[in-house]
Amino acid sequence: MCNTSKSDNIWRSCGHFKFVKTLENNLTEIKTAVISNEKRIDDAEDRIVAAESRLDTADSFITSASKRLNLLEAKVDDLENRSRRKNLRLFGLREGAEGSRPLMDFIKDMLPRWTDTTPDTPFSLERVHRTLAPAKPNQHRPVLIRFLKFQDKELVFRSTRCREITYDGTRLFFSEDFSAETMRQRREFNNVKKLFVDKGMYRGFLVQPCKLRILHDKKIYLFSSPKEAEEFYRSIG
């Protein structure tokens, strides 16, 4: 009986030893797996930090490149507007109004009448032509007039700003010639500009940057956006 009890105790001890050994092995494997996972996590975190750093660098580069691009676009637009300083656009002249004469000769003869001026010498023109857009029924393409002298262009423009000019029963308008981007920016002000025109407060635009000029109480105000101009209009009643 005693030998049997000792044998049972030995078997139980062996079982406990095997269980503990198995548990130790499992813990060792778990520890190894945890260490491996920690290393992978550390590696992943390092890669994430490196990726975030590269992303920050890329964002900074994109921001800088965008600023440079905007600056270059503004410079190109300014150069284009400067190249058009001697140009005027004539609106309202019907197609074929010049008859069989060259359009340049016709415009050169009509300018003194339309401007009601008697210049010392005839206006010198470099070129005159209709804009290149296809002609449409009942619509008259604008005429582009390029003067040889900037002073002549200014004289014509100033002389016609406040005069009502008609030809062949149609009202004519002279406008300065600007780049497509400048015209796009000005069109954004169209609605609020009409409000100031009705009050006699509109005083044109600054070219670069594009700003609306308004005269109120003998003082010039400049507005960079239609919203600013609308808020000012409401504030003065």
ROPA-886708 format. One record per residue (C-alpha): x, y, z; residue number from 1. Coordinates in nm, 4 decimals, always signed. Example, Ala and Ser with C-alpha at 12.3 -4.5 7.8 and 13.67 -1.06 7.14 Angstrom:
<sites>
<x +1.2300; y -0.4500; z +0.7800; bakol 1> $
<x +1.3670; y -0.1060; z +0.7140; bakol 2> $
</sites>
This chain:
<sites>
<x +0.0000; y +0.0000; z +0.0000; bakol 1> $
<x +0.2794; y +0.2381; z +0.0847; bakol 2> $
<x +0.4697; y +0.1514; z -0.2329; bakol 3> $
<x +0.1577; y +0.2196; z -0.4389; bakol 4> $
<x +0.1139; y +0.5624; z -0.2764; bakol 5> $
<x +0.4775; y +0.6525; z -0.3472; bakol 6> $
<x +0.4386; y +0.5428; z -0.7066; bakol 7> $
<x +0.1300; y +0.7566; z -0.7480; bakol 8> $
<x +0.3115; y +1.0565; z -0.6042; bakol 9> $
<x +0.6013; y +1.0054; z -0.8444; bakol 10> $
<x +0.3664; y +0.9887; z -1.1421; bakol 11> $
<x +0.1875; y +1.2999; z -1.0272; bakol 12> $
<x +0.5184; y +1.4790; z -0.9812; bakol 13> $
<x +0.6265; y +1.3742; z -1.3289; bakol 14> $
<x +0.2984; y +1.5012; z -1.4666; bakol 15> $
<x +0.3403; y +1.8300; z -1.2894; bakol 16> $
<x +0.6965; y +1.8590; z -1.4187; bakol 17> $
<x +0.5864; y +1.7941; z -1.7763; bakol 18> $
<x +0.3050; y +2.0495; z -1.7411; bakol 19> $
<x +0.5428; y +2.3089; z -1.6005; bakol 20> $
<x +0.7971; y +2.2322; z -1.8723; bakol 21> $
<x +0.5296; y +2.2633; z -2.1402; bakol 22> $
<x +0.4103; y +2.5891; z -1.9847; bakol 23> $
<x +0.7662; y +2.7223; z -1.9783; bakol 24> $
<x +0.8119; y +2.6292; z -2.3424; bakol 25> $
<x +0.4840; y +2.8004; z -2.4317; bakol 26> $
<x +0.5842; y +3.1104; z -2.2382; bakol 27> $
<x +0.9209; y +3.1122; z -2.4135; bakol 28> $
<x +0.7483; y +3.0916; z -2.7507; bakol 29> $
<x +0.5069; y +3.3667; z -2.6518; bakol 30> $
<x +0.7953; y +3.5838; z -2.5304; bakol 31> $
<x +0.9818; y +3.5227; z -2.8550; bakol 32> $
<x +0.6687; y +3.6105; z -3.0543; bakol 33> $
<x +0.6133; y +3.9256; z -2.8462; bakol 34> $
<x +0.9744; y +4.0347; z -2.8983; bakol 35> $
<x +0.9409; y +3.9672; z -3.2713; bakol 36> $
<x +0.6136; y +4.1611; z -3.2854; bakol 37> $
<x +0.7666; y +4.4482; z -3.0903; bakol 38> $
<x +1.0511; y +4.4616; z -3.3405; bakol 39> $
<x +0.8083; y +4.4606; z -3.6310; bakol 40> $
<x +0.6041; y +4.7342; z -3.4611; bakol 41> $
<x +0.9204; y +4.9387; z -3.4020; bakol 42> $
<x +1.0187; y +4.8909; z -3.7661; bakol 43> $
<x +0.6681; y +4.9901; z -3.8766; bakol 44> $
<x +0.6751; y +5.2995; z -3.6556; bakol 45> $
<x +1.0143; y +5.3949; z -3.8008; bakol 46> $
<x +0.8751; y +5.3565; z -4.1520; bakol 47> $
<x +0.5670; y +5.5604; z -4.0591; bakol 48> $
<x +0.7849; y +5.8378; z -3.9122; bakol 49> $
<x +1.0008; y +5.8343; z -4.2251; bakol 50> $
<x +0.6906; y +5.8413; z -4.4466; bakol 51> $
<x +0.5418; y +6.1297; z -4.2470; bakol 52> $
<x +0.8710; y +6.3170; z -4.2788; bakol 53> $
<x +0.8727; y +6.2627; z -4.6547; bakol 54> $
<x +0.5068; y +6.3696; z -4.6686; bakol 55> $
<x +0.5847; y +6.6885; z -4.4750; bakol 56> $
<x +0.8723; y +6.7562; z -4.7136; bakol 57> $
<x +0.6450; y +6.6927; z -5.0124; bakol 58> $
<x +0.3743; y +6.9216; z -4.8686; bakol 59> $
<x +0.6313; y +7.1938; z -4.8125; bakol 60> $
<x +0.7622; y +7.1518; z -5.1661; bakol 61> $
<x +0.4106; y +7.1585; z -5.3141; bakol 62> $
<x +0.3236; y +7.4721; z -5.1163; bakol 63> $
<x +0.6448; y +7.6416; z -5.2269; bakol 64> $
<x +0.5967; y +7.5299; z -5.5881; bakol 65> $
<x +0.2364; y +7.6538; z -5.5833; bakol 66> $
<x +0.3486; y +7.9956; z -5.4603; bakol 67> $
<x +0.6163; y +8.0144; z -5.7289; bakol 68> $
<x +0.3649; y +7.9072; z -5.9928; bakol 69> $
<x +0.1173; y +8.1742; z -5.8818; bakol 70> $
<x +0.3957; y +8.4334; z -5.8885; bakol 71> $
<x +0.5041; y +8.3269; z -6.2373; bakol 72> $
<x +0.1440; y +8.3318; z -6.3618; bakol 73> $
<x +0.1011; y +8.6828; z -6.2216; bakol 74> $
<x +0.4229; y +8.7948; z -6.3919; bakol 75> $
<x +0.3191; y +8.6417; z -6.7237; bakol 76> $
<x -0.0232; y +8.8053; z -6.6961; bakol 77> $
<x +0.1402; y +9.1393; z -6.6131; bakol 78> $
<x +0.3731; y +9.1079; z -6.9131; bakol 79> $
<x +0.0803; y +9.0241; z -7.1397; bakol 80> $
<x -0.1144; y +9.3256; z -7.0164; bakol 81> $
<x +0.1907; y +9.5466; z -7.0697; bakol 82> $
<x +0.2202; y +9.4182; z -7.4265; bakol 83> $
<x -0.1421; y +9.5278; z -7.4831; bakol 84> $
<x -0.0997; y +9.8819; z -7.3461; bakol 85> $
<x -0.1214; y +10.0353; z -7.6949; bakol 86> $
<x -0.4350; y +9.8371; z -7.7863; bakol 87> $
<x -0.8003; y +9.9347; z -7.7847; bakol 88> $
<x -1.1022; y +9.7201; z -7.8591; bakol 89> $
<x -1.3917; y +9.8703; z -8.0528; bakol 90> $
<x -1.7332; y +9.7146; z -7.9902; bakol 91> $
<x -2.0499; y +9.7600; z -8.1940; bakol 92> $
<x -1.9102; y +9.8198; z -8.5428; bakol 93> $
<x -2.1068; y +9.5950; z -8.7762; bakol 94> $
<x -1.9322; y +9.3457; z -8.9983; bakol 95> $
<x -1.8437; y +9.4967; z -9.3360; bakol 96> $
<x -1.8986; y +9.8580; z -9.2259; bakol 97> $
<x -1.5706; y +9.9500; z -9.3950; bakol 98> $
<x -1.7094; y +9.8502; z -9.7349; bakol 99> $
<x -1.4404; y +9.7798; z -9.9935; bakol 100> $
<x -1.1755; y +9.9800; z -9.8077; bakol 101> $
<x -0.9119; y +9.8191; z -9.5857; bakol 102> $
<x -1.0361; y +9.8160; z -9.2279; bakol 103> $
<x -0.7270; y +10.0033; z -9.1079; bakol 104> $
<x -0.7877; y +10.2927; z -9.3483; bakol 105> $
<x -1.1520; y +10.3121; z -9.2448; bakol 106> $
<x -1.0695; y +10.3213; z -8.8726; bakol 107> $
<x -0.7912; y +10.5754; z -8.9240; bakol 108> $
<x -1.0317; y +10.8103; z -9.1035; bakol 109> $
<x -1.3127; y +10.7661; z -8.8501; bakol 110> $
<x -1.1150; y +10.8059; z -8.5273; bakol 111> $
<x -1.0984; y +11.1896; z -8.5369; bakol 112> $
<x -1.4769; y +11.2019; z -8.5893; bakol 113> $
<x -1.5557; y +10.9515; z -8.3177; bakol 114> $
<x -1.3227; y +11.1197; z -8.0680; bakol 115> $
<x -1.4106; y +11.4746; z -8.1749; bakol 116> $
<x -1.0405; y +11.5585; z -8.1773; bakol 117> $
<x -0.8086; y +11.7237; z -8.4265; bakol 118> $
<x -0.4656; y +11.5750; z -8.3566; bakol 119> $
<x -0.1612; y +11.7518; z -8.4974; bakol 120> $
<x -0.0870; y +11.4434; z -8.7059; bakol 121> $
<x -0.3142; y +11.1544; z -8.8069; bakol 122> $
<x -0.3322; y +10.8665; z -8.5623; bakol 123> $
<x -0.0608; y +10.6136; z -8.6463; bakol 124> $
<x -0.1856; y +10.2564; z -8.6323; bakol 125> $
<x +0.0245; y +9.9399; z -8.6369; bakol 126> $
<x -0.2588; y +9.7054; z -8.7210; bakol 127> $
<x -0.6367; y +9.6792; z -8.7179; bakol 128> $
<x -0.8370; y +9.3582; z -8.7427; bakol 129> $
<x -1.1462; y +9.1850; z -8.6187; bakol 130> $
<x -1.0975; y +8.9389; z -8.3338; bakol 131> $
<x -1.0352; y +8.5867; z -8.4543; bakol 132> $
<x -1.3565; y +8.4356; z -8.3190; bakol 133> $
<x -1.5909; y +8.3143; z -8.5971; bakol 134> $
<x -1.8563; y +8.5672; z -8.6948; bakol 135> $
<x -2.2092; y +8.4883; z -8.5720; bakol 136> $
<x -2.5420; y +8.6056; z -8.7182; bakol 137> $
<x -2.6539; y +8.9436; z -8.5824; bakol 138> $
<x -2.3349; y +8.9739; z -8.3777; bakol 139> $
<x -2.0437; y +9.2017; z -8.4562; bakol 140> $
<x -1.6941; y +9.0867; z -8.3691; bakol 141> $
<x -1.4891; y +9.3450; z -8.1784; bakol 142> $
<x -1.2218; y +9.5334; z -8.3711; bakol 143> $
<x -0.8719; y +9.5253; z -8.2241; bakol 144> $
<x -0.6825; y +9.8511; z -8.2835; bakol 145> $
<x -0.3110; y +9.8692; z -8.2067; bakol 146> $
<x -0.1638; y +10.2193; z -8.2044; bakol 147> $
<x +0.1942; y +10.3002; z -8.2850; bakol 148> $
<x +0.2064; y +10.5473; z -7.9955; bakol 149> $
<x +0.0723; y +10.4894; z -7.6458; bakol 150> $
<x -0.0194; y +10.8589; z -7.6247; bakol 151> $
<x -0.2541; y +10.8252; z -7.9236; bakol 152> $
<x -0.4255; y +10.5280; z -7.7662; bakol 153> $
<x -0.4724; y +10.7209; z -7.4400; bakol 154> $
<x -0.6105; y +11.0229; z -7.6267; bakol 155> $
<x -0.8687; y +10.8111; z -7.8075; bakol 156> $
<x -0.9669; y +10.6234; z -7.4929; bakol 157> $
<x -1.0056; y +10.9354; z -7.2775; bakol 158> $
<x -1.1942; y +11.1190; z -7.5514; bakol 159> $
<x -1.4506; y +10.8419; z -7.5924; bakol 160> $
<x -1.5099; y +10.7375; z -7.2303; bakol 161> $
<x -1.7821; y +10.9922; z -7.1625; bakol 162> $
<x -1.9163; y +11.0386; z -7.5157; bakol 163> $
<x -2.1985; y +10.8520; z -7.6840; bakol 164> $
<x -2.0655; y +10.7414; z -8.0226; bakol 165> $
<x -2.2845; y +10.5930; z -8.2929; bakol 166> $
<x -2.2205; y +10.4738; z -8.6442; bakol 167> $
<x -2.4743; y +10.3403; z -8.8905; bakol 168> $
<x -2.7392; y +10.3504; z -8.6177; bakol 169> $
<x -2.5344; y +10.1422; z -8.3742; bakol 170> $
<x -2.3705; y +10.2614; z -8.0552; bakol 171> $
<x -1.9944; y +10.2085; z -8.0379; bakol 172> $
<x -1.7798; y +10.1478; z -7.7313; bakol 173> $
<x -1.4028; y +10.1627; z -7.6874; bakol 174> $
<x -1.2392; y +9.9458; z -7.4243; bakol 175> $
<x -0.8817; y +9.8853; z -7.3181; bakol 176> $
<x -0.7362; y +9.5479; z -7.4137; bakol 177> $
<x -0.6385; y +9.3082; z -7.1357; bakol 178> $
<x -0.5362; y +8.9462; z -7.0950; bakol 179> $
<x -0.7971; y +8.6722; z -7.0669; bakol 180> $
<x -0.7113; y +8.6218; z -6.6981; bakol 181> $
<x -0.7543; y +8.9915; z -6.6178; bakol 182> $
<x -1.0885; y +8.9979; z -6.7992; bakol 183> $
<x -1.2001; y +8.6877; z -6.6072; bakol 184> $
<x -1.1151; y +8.8553; z -6.2765; bakol 185> $
<x -1.3015; y +9.1718; z -6.3753; bakol 186> $
<x -1.6122; y +8.9803; z -6.4810; bakol 187> $
<x -1.6434; y +8.8525; z -6.1240; bakol 188> $
<x -1.7188; y +9.2137; z -6.0217; bakol 189> $
<x -1.9876; y +9.2680; z -6.2876; bakol 190> $
<x -2.2918; y +9.2583; z -6.0576; bakol 191> $
<x -2.1565; y +9.4872; z -5.7868; bakol 192> $
<x -1.9914; y +9.7130; z -6.0456; bakol 193> $
<x -2.3344; y +9.7891; z -6.1944; bakol 194> $
<x -2.4535; y +9.9077; z -5.8525; bakol 195> $
<x -2.1682; y +10.1571; z -5.8260; bakol 196> $
<x -2.2072; y +10.2657; z -6.1897; bakol 197> $
<x -2.5711; y +10.3560; z -6.1182; bakol 198> $
<x -2.4546; y +10.5755; z -5.8299; bakol 199> $
<x -2.1792; y +10.7368; z -6.0367; bakol 200> $
<x -1.9129; y +10.5955; z -5.8038; bakol 201> $
<x -1.7366; y +10.3524; z -6.0378; bakol 202> $
<x -1.3804; y +10.4546; z -6.1221; bakol 203> $
<x -1.2455; y +10.1532; z -6.3079; bakol 204> $
<x -0.9954; y +9.8900; z -6.1968; bakol 205> $
<x -0.6384; y +9.8526; z -6.0952; bakol 206> $
<x -0.4779; y +9.6104; z -6.3374; bakol 207> $
<x -0.2326; y +9.4123; z -6.1251; bakol 208> $
<x -0.3558; y +9.2961; z -5.8851; bakol 209> $
<x -0.7117; y +9.3335; z -6.0061; bakol 210> $
<x -0.8991; y +9.5700; z -5.7721; bakol 211> $
<x -1.2243; y +9.7619; z -5.8146; bakol 212> $
<x -1.1870; y +10.1411; z -5.7726; bakol 213> $
<x -1.4759; y +10.3330; z -5.6139; bakol 214> $
<x -1.5081; y +10.7053; z -5.5376; bakol 215> $
<x -1.7025; y +10.7880; z -5.2214; bakol 216> $
<x -1.6959; y +11.1211; z -5.0361; bakol 217> $
<x -1.4007; y +11.2388; z -5.2470; bakol 218> $
<x -1.1978; y +10.9332; z -5.1458; bakol 219> $
<x -1.0917; y +10.6358; z -5.3589; bakol 220> $
<x -1.1611; y +10.2885; z -5.2187; bakol 221> $
<x -1.0080; y +9.9668; z -5.3548; bakol 222> $
<x -1.1693; y +9.6236; z -5.3295; bakol 223> $
<x -0.9971; y +9.2915; z -5.3922; bakol 224> $
<x -1.3144; y +9.0833; z -5.4045; bakol 225> $
<x -1.6809; y +9.1296; z -5.5003; bakol 226> $
<x -1.7805; y +9.0392; z -5.1441; bakol 227> $
<x -1.5797; y +9.3284; z -4.9989; bakol 228> $
<x -1.7342; y +9.5669; z -5.2507; bakol 229> $
<x -2.0884; y +9.4431; z -5.1793; bakol 230> $
<x -2.0403; y +9.4854; z -4.8039; bakol 231> $
<x -1.9150; y +9.8406; z -4.8583; bakol 232> $
<x -2.2104; y +9.9193; z -5.0861; bakol 233> $
<x -2.4558; y +9.8027; z -4.8190; bakol 234> $
<x -2.2727; y +9.9984; z -4.5498; bakol 235> $
<x -2.3148; y +10.3299; z -4.7327; bakol 236> $
<x -2.6828; y +10.2667; z -4.8000; bakol 237> $
</sites>
